[in-house]
Every structure is written in C-alpha cells, then in structure tokens.
C-alpha cells in the first residue's frame, strides 16, 4: 500500500514539475509576444506621426499659397 502511495506521490510531483516548466515557458512566450506587439505598435505610431506631419506641412503650404497669392 505504501509503495502505491509513494508511486502516486512521485507521479503527482512529476506532474507539478512539468506544469511549472510549461508555465515558465508560456510566460516567456507571452513576454516575447507582448514585446513584439509593442515594437509593431511603436513603428505604426511613428509612421502615423510622420504622415500627419507631412499633411500638416502641406496644408500650411497650400493655405499660405492661397492666402498670399490672391
């Protein structure tokens, strides 16, 4: 009876260790994915900032041409 109980405890401990390893691996994967998403997000907003700046400059130039040409 004790040997069956000991074997059961050993299997339970092995399963817990495996779950801890999987959890650690999942946490690493989640962190990498979050870092990648943040990088993509930063690139997107940097591009948007450049586009908005160009549109604003073009609008100022067009306004200036219309205002002072007439």
C-alpha positions, 0 to 999 in steps of 0.5 A, a space after each residue: 500500500 505504501 509503495 502505491 502511495 509513494 508511486 502516486 506521490 512521485 507521479 503527482 510531483 512529476 506532474 507539478 514539475 512539468 506544469 511549472 516548466 510549461 508555465 515558465 515557458 508560456 510566460 516567456 512566450 507571452 513576454 516575447 509576444 507582448 514585446 513584439 506587439 509593442 515594437 509593431 505598435 511603436 513603428 505604426 505610431 511613428 509612421 502615423 506621426 510622420 504622415 500627419 506631419 507631412 499633411 500638416 506641412 502641406 496644408 500650411 503650404 497650400 493655405 499660405 499659397 492661397 492666402 498670399 497669392 490672391 
